[in-house]
Amino acid sequence: DIRLAMTAAIRKYLVENPSGFDPRAYLKVARAAAKDLCIKRYLAFGCEGQASRIKPISLSVMAAHYADGTLRQNVR
């Protein structure tokens, strides 16, 4: 969904601004589209207000968790 939203925003920008082929400009609208979609999804699934439950960890700790089996990739 995010990729589609970003692609649509880039296409729309390029149609509306055919001479504006500056990646900074079209990626700006693409990021805004992705952000809007993420906000809509968070609200739709009732996930707002839960940021305090997310505990960031470093990449090296994450890699160690995958290596020791604490975290497993689940492919369905």
C-alpha positions, -999 to +999 in steps of 0.1 A: +000+000+000+028+024+009+046+017-024+014+023-044+007+055-026+042+068-032+041+058-068+007+075-074+020+107-057+051+107-079+031+101-111+007+129-102+035+153-094+053+145-127+020+150-147+014+183-130+050+194-132+065+179-164+096+201-163+101+195-125+123+164-125+141+172-093+140+141-071+138+163-039+105+177-051+088+145-062+101+125-032+087+152-009+052+145-021+058+107-021+069+109+016+038+129+024+016+103+007+033+075+027+029+094+059-008+101+053-014+064+045+004+053+076-016+076+098-048+063+082-038+027+088-028+034+125-062+050+131-082+024+112-066-004+132-068+014+166-030+016+171-029+053+180-016+062+214+006+031+218+040+046+209+052+044+246+049+006+243+076+004+215+110-001+230+138+007+204+168-016+202+200-012+183+207-031+150+234-052+167+210-063+194+183-071+168+208-091+148+218-110+179+181-118+186+177-133+151+210-152+155+200-168+188+164-175+177+147-151+201+132-135+170+122-156+141+111-146+107+076-159+101+068-164+065+032-174+059 
